[in-house]
Amino acid sequence: MAKVVKVIELLSESPKSWEDAAQNALREASRTLRNIRSLYVKEMAAAVENGRITSYRLNSKVTLELESTRAGKK
């Protein structure tokens, strides 16, 4: 049986690391979305000031499985 999924693009940021930025994206998405199945990091960037990284930024895609609307299916 095929599954129906939706992909949403998210931007996130962290002063600590790219991993923390990914966790922030997932945490924020989880507040309003159910059935999240994956997080794909599309692009990574960093803000720099005075020769130092001040912020880690991600452009990522979150894939979620949609729930069936058929009677008796979940």
N, C-alpha and C positions, 0 to 999 in steps of 0.2 A: 504494500500500500504506500502510495506517495504521500509525503507530508508537505503541508503548505507552510512556508516560512516568510518572514519579512526581514529586510535588512535596513537598519537605521544608522546613519552616519553621525558620529559624535565628536566634538572637540573637547579636550580636557587638558588640565594643566596642574603642575605640582612644583613647589620649590625644592623638593627632595630628589626625585628621580623619575625616569620614564615608567618604571614599574609602579610607582605610587600614582602617577598620572593615569595609568591603565586601571588601577584599583578605584580611583576617583570616578572614572567614566562608568565602570561597572556598578559602583555604589549608587550613582545618580540614576542610571538607567533602571536599576532594580526598584527604585521608589515608585515607578509608574508602569513598568512593563513586567509581564509574567513570562515564564517559559524561555528565558534566555538560554541559548545553547552555545554561543561562542562570541569571542571578541577578537577581531582581526585588526591588527595595527597596520594602517595604510601608510602613514607618514609620521616621521619623528622630526622635531625641530627644537631648538633651544633659544631662549632670549639671552642676550649677553650684554653686560654692562661692565665697563672698566676691565675688560679681559677675563671676566668670570661669568660662568653660567648662573643666571638668576632664576630661570624658570624652564622646566622641561614641558614640552607641549606635544600632544598626540592628536592625530586625526585617525579615528578608528571606526570600524563598522561592527555593530552588534547584530547578531542574528537571533531571532526569536521564532519559536514554533507557534503558529496560530492554532487556536482551539477550534475544533469542529463545531459547526452550527447544526449538524444533523441531529435529529432526536435520537436519544440513546447513546450518542457518542460523546466522549470526553477528550 
